[in-house]
Amino acid sequence: MAEKTISLVSIMEGRIAQYQFLSRLFQREMDEDYFTSMKTMRFPLNTGNSSVDEGYRLFHSYLSNAWERTLEDLEKDYLRVFLGSNTTAHAAAYPYESVHTSPERLIMQEARDEVLLLYRAAGLARTDRWKDGEDHVALELDFERILCERSLKAVNDNDDAAAHRLFTEQYNFLLDHLLNWVPLLVEAMEKFAKTDFYRALARLTIGFLEVEKEFLEEILEE
């Protein structure tokens, strides 16, 4: 395998892991097992993106100063940030694209229908494990992970046509959906979060999507 391909494979494996990481943190509250695993993670210092660097710095600081009630703090903050628990008028950083892009600011609107069609076109079926709307940020991030895994397979199989098609699908979904509303989500997260953990998630998410845009534009130009 050529050195360039080896480097691309390494980058794509990192992208897959990052999408999986972010999706998990948005999907549900922190549990003890995952929090313990996070405390063993090593975060890079200088990635070239200031938002990513700030997210990693906040994560490292928060995890390093964990105490006996940290999980309780995180559970409360997750409910506050994403569900509006204990906030004025139950305002929150609702993790659904429809809420941020529809005039009514309601769930299950046009954006949900659009992503559902894309999932079905990609051969993905709804599972009983997923109870939320299909335009939940965790599911949109996981969809990009799946496309990344498929493009990695295409690269390993030397199927340039399939790889290009899948990179294009990732780029279009990034622009048409994730980057169309996640900046608004991140802004709301930073407003409602009381812990640096969810401020870190906000910073890391927007920074990573910025890096993704640059990567996909570069790979599609080649």
KETOR-73047 format. One record per residue (C-alpha): residue number from 1; z, x, y. Coordinates in steps of 0.1 Angstrom, whole numbers, plus 2048, in hexadecimal, padded with zeros to 3 digits. Example, Ala and Ser with C-alpha at 12.3 -4.5 7.8 and 13.67 -1.06 7.14 Angstrom:
2
(node 1, (84E, 87B, 7D3))
(node 2, (847, 889, 7F5))
END
This chain:
222
(node 1, (800, 800, 800))
(node 2, (7F6, 80E, 822))
(node 3, (812, 818, 83A))
(node 4, (808, 7FD, 853))
(node 5, (80B, 7E3, 838))
(node 6, (82D, 7F0, 82D))
(node 7, (839, 7EE, 852))
(node 8, (82C, 7CA, 855))
(node 9, (83D, 7C0, 835))
(node 10, (85E, 7CE, 842))
(node 11, (85A, 7BB, 863))
(node 12, (852, 79B, 852))
(node 13, (870, 79E, 83A))
(node 14, (886, 7A2, 859))
(node 15, (876, 783, 869))
(node 16, (87D, 76F, 84A))
(node 17, (8A1, 77A, 84A))
(node 18, (8A6, 772, 86F))
(node 19, (897, 74F, 86C))
(node 20, (8AE, 749, 84E))
(node 21, (8CC, 756, 861))
(node 22, (8C6, 741, 880))
(node 23, (8BE, 721, 86D))
(node 24, (8DF, 724, 85A))
(node 25, (8F3, 727, 879))
(node 26, (8E3, 709, 889))
(node 27, (8E4, 6F4, 86A))
(node 28, (90A, 6EF, 865))
(node 29, (92C, 6FB, 86F))
(node 30, (937, 71E, 865))
(node 31, (949, 721, 843))
(node 32, (960, 73D, 837))
(node 33, (947, 74D, 81F))
(node 34, (92B, 750, 838))
(node 35, (942, 75C, 854))
(node 36, (950, 777, 83D))
(node 37, (92C, 782, 835))
(node 38, (924, 783, 85A))
(node 39, (941, 79A, 861))
(node 40, (930, 7B4, 84A))
(node 41, (90F, 7B2, 85D))
(node 42, (903, 7CF, 872))
(node 43, (8F1, 7C4, 892))
(node 44, (8D8, 7DB, 8A4))
(node 45, (8E0, 7E7, 8C7))
(node 46, (8BE, 7EB, 8D8))
(node 47, (8A2, 7D4, 8CC))
(node 48, (88D, 7D4, 8EB))
(node 49, (896, 7B0, 8F3))
(node 50, (8B4, 7AB, 90A))
(node 51, (8BC, 788, 8FD))
(node 52, (8BC, 794, 8D9))
(node 53, (8D2, 7B2, 8E3))
(node 54, (8EA, 79B, 8F6))
(node 55, (8EC, 783, 8D8))
(node 56, (8F4, 79F, 8C0))
(node 57, (90E, 7AE, 8D8))
(node 58, (920, 78C, 8DB))
(node 59, (91F, 787, 8B5))
(node 60, (92E, 7AA, 8AF))
(node 61, (949, 7A5, 8C9))
(node 62, (953, 782, 8BC))
(node 63, (953, 78C, 897))
(node 64, (967, 7AB, 89F))
(node 65, (982, 797, 8B0))
(node 66, (985, 77B, 896))
(node 67, (9A8, 76D, 891))
(node 68, (9B8, 755, 878))
(node 69, (9AB, 736, 88A))
(node 70, (988, 742, 891))
(node 71, (977, 72A, 878))
(node 72, (98A, 70D, 888))
(node 73, (97E, 718, 8AA))
(node 74, (95A, 71B, 89D))
(node 75, (95B, 6F8, 88D))
(node 76, (967, 6E9, 8AD))
(node 77, (94D, 6FB, 8C1))
(node 78, (930, 6F1, 8AA))
(node 79, (93A, 6CD, 8AD))
(node 80, (93E, 6D0, 8D3))
(node 81, (91D, 6E3, 8D8))
(node 82, (906, 6CF, 8C1))
(node 83, (917, 6AD, 8BE))
(node 84, (928, 6A9, 8DF))
(node 85, (94B, 6A7, 8D0))
(node 86, (966, 6A8, 8EC))
(node 87, (94C, 6AA, 908))
(node 88, (947, 693, 925))
(node 89, (931, 676, 91C))
(node 90, (92B, 688, 8FA))
(node 91, (911, 69E, 90B))
(node 92, (906, 6BB, 8F4))
(node 93, (8EA, 6D4, 8EB))
(node 94, (8DB, 6BB, 8D3))
(node 95, (8C7, 6CF, 8B9))
(node 96, (8A9, 6B8, 8B7))
(node 97, (888, 6BF, 8C7))
(node 98, (883, 699, 8CF))
(node 99, (8A2, 698, 8E4))
(node 100, (895, 6B4, 8FB))
(node 101, (870, 6A9, 8FC))
(node 102, (870, 683, 8FC))
(node 103, (875, 66F, 91D))
(node 104, (890, 65A, 90C))
(node 105, (8A2, 679, 900))
(node 106, (8A6, 669, 8DD))
(node 107, (8A4, 677, 8BA))
(node 108, (887, 66D, 8A2))
(node 109, (86C, 66D, 8BD))
(node 110, (849, 67B, 8BF))
(node 111, (854, 69F, 8B9))
(node 112, (864, 696, 898))
(node 113, (844, 684, 88C))
(node 114, (82F, 6A2, 895))
(node 115, (844, 6BB, 882))
(node 116, (847, 6A4, 864))
(node 117, (821, 6A3, 862))
(node 118, (820, 6C9, 863))
(node 119, (83A, 6CC, 848))
(node 120, (827, 6B4, 832))
(node 121, (806, 6C7, 839))
(node 122, (818, 6E6, 82D))
(node 123, (821, 6D5, 80D))
(node 124, (846, 6D1, 815))
(node 125, (858, 6B2, 80B))
(node 126, (879, 6A4, 819))
(node 127, (897, 6AB, 803))
(node 128, (8B7, 698, 7FE))
(node 129, (8CA, 6B6, 80B))
(node 130, (8BC, 6B2, 82E))
(node 131, (8CC, 694, 840))
(node 132, (8C1, 69C, 864))
(node 133, (8A1, 696, 876))
(node 134, (884, 6AD, 86E))
(node 135, (883, 6BA, 891))
(node 136, (8A6, 6C9, 88E))
(node 137, (8A5, 6ED, 89A))
(node 138, (8B2, 6FA, 878))
(node 139, (895, 6EA, 866))
(node 140, (87B, 6F6, 87E))
(node 141, (888, 719, 87B))
(node 142, (888, 716, 855))
(node 143, (864, 70A, 856))
(node 144, (85A, 72A, 868))
(node 145, (86D, 73D, 84D))
(node 146, (858, 72C, 832))
(node 147, (838, 734, 845))
(node 148, (844, 758, 848))
(node 149, (84B, 75A, 823))
(node 150, (828, 74D, 81B))
(node 151, (817, 766, 833))
(node 152, (82B, 782, 823))
(node 153, (81D, 778, 802))
(node 154, (7FA, 778, 810))
(node 155, (7FF, 79B, 81F))
(node 156, (80C, 7A8, 7FD))
(node 157, (7EE, 797, 7EC))
(node 158, (7D6, 7A7, 805))
(node 159, (7CA, 784, 80E))
(node 160, (7C1, 78B, 833))
(node 161, (7B2, 768, 838))
(node 162, (7D1, 756, 82C))
(node 163, (7E8, 76D, 83F))
(node 164, (7D5, 767, 860))
(node 165, (7D6, 741, 85A))
(node 166, (7FB, 742, 854))
(node 167, (802, 758, 872))
(node 168, (7EE, 740, 887))
(node 169, (803, 723, 879))
(node 170, (823, 735, 882))
(node 171, (817, 73D, 8A5))
(node 172, (80C, 719, 8AC))
(node 173, (82C, 70A, 89F))
(node 174, (840, 723, 8B4))
(node 175, (82D, 719, 8D4))
(node 176, (829, 6F4, 8CE))
(node 177, (84C, 6EE, 8C1))
(node 178, (867, 709, 8C1))
(node 179, (85F, 719, 8E3))
(node 180, (857, 6F7, 8F2))
(node 181, (87C, 6EC, 8F0))
(node 182, (893, 707, 8E3))
(node 183, (897, 716, 906))
(node 184, (8A6, 6F4, 910))
(node 185, (8BC, 6F4, 8F2))
(node 186, (8C8, 717, 8F9))
(node 187, (8D0, 70E, 91D))
(node 188, (8E5, 6F1, 912))
(node 189, (8F6, 706, 8F7))
(node 190, (901, 71F, 911))
(node 191, (90E, 702, 926))
(node 192, (923, 6F2, 90B))
(node 193, (92E, 710, 8F5))
(node 194, (952, 71B, 8F8))
(node 195, (94F, 738, 8E0))
(node 196, (93A, 757, 8E3))
(node 197, (92E, 750, 8C0))
(node 198, (918, 733, 8CB))
(node 199, (90F, 745, 8EB))
(node 200, (903, 761, 8D4))
(node 201, (8EF, 749, 8BF))
(node 202, (8DE, 73C, 8DF))
(node 203, (8D5, 75E, 8EC))
(node 204, (8C9, 76B, 8CA))
(node 205, (8B4, 74D, 8C3))
(node 206, (8A0, 74D, 8E4))
(node 207, (89C, 773, 8E2))
(node 208, (890, 772, 8BF))
(node 209, (876, 757, 8C7))
(node 210, (86A, 76C, 8E4))
(node 211, (866, 78A, 8CC))
(node 212, (854, 773, 8B3))
(node 213, (83B, 768, 8CD))
(node 214, (833, 78D, 8D6))
(node 215, (830, 796, 8B1))
(node 216, (819, 77A, 8A8))
(node 217, (803, 77F, 8C6))
(node 218, (7FF, 7A4, 8BD))
(node 219, (7F8, 79D, 898))
(node 220, (7DE, 782, 8A0))
(node 221, (7CC, 799, 8B8))
(node 222, (7C7, 7B4, 89D))
END
